């Protein structure tokens, strides 16, 4: 009966330490070093020819087992061979590293003589960026964006919006009229620079009927002097929703969502009774100041020195209300069947509150230093 046992691998034979063997190992190493194309290949050559498993390293370890008289001669032979290889490795390493560095510098070279644009880059105006953000909000809740002409007729700007013939806003002190082609009195010509974007709402109702959900951003004009808080040309966004069964609750919910999208958090809002010719009932919507302690809730006192809310704790957001039946009739919509709400907000005012702009003149002077830091907004 015989049993099988795994065979023990034979120990490697001790290396031959003589001049032909060592010389052959040295010549092979020198040839491999000279042929190495780069430092990575040279590293592999180093492992193969002077590493622990190489002929020269094994011979060097075997010297300790030789008889005493042979150790000196063998040590001199192996030592000189390894010295030649190490010297060749160091020289080739320096040569290849210099070549690789030169190639990298050549690849990264910049021609400083090439022409370049030295003029500073511009930036998208923050009002444009904010208007696009506002449009994105309304499109996101399913509304459409409507536009209209900036030179408008008195009927669209006043009459269709239920403004009395003697309403103060019709005077030249508030409205910029356009002279007729015949050179007649400007106010009699019936053309003006629109004072609000509400005429776009009338045009949208006439063109599309009900139901209707539109937001109308755009430029408007007033006969105002330019100062820190007023401008003869500014921007508004107005919203109009016409459908069956709409109430003030729908209006409040829309404006709450709008304020949250622009200012963040969950804003606290309130309605104050007011009067506008085109809405009934009408209100001014305020929201709790986001710049002082008032933002924490109604049980927190505002900062008396707050420059945003003036110490009141409230910031006026804009006018709003349910669309007046006369406005619906002017646009051919039956107020007995459809109801609607509308609101108007100043985009410059939103920018001033949202970004801490203290002077409206900074928005219109065209200084690129004012607009550049808004370029990072997404």
PyMOL commands that set and color helices and strands:
alter all, ss='L'
color gray80, all
select helices_A, chain A and resi 19-35+39-50+55-65+68-107+126-140+154-157+159-161+168-170+186-189+198-208+248-263+293-296+325-330+347-355+361-364+368-376
alter helices_A, ss='H'
color red, helices_A
select strands_A, chain A and resi 144-145+151-153+191-193+212-221+233-243+269-276+279-288+314-323+339-346
alter strands_A, ss='S'
color yellow, strands_A
deselect
rebuild
show_as cartoon
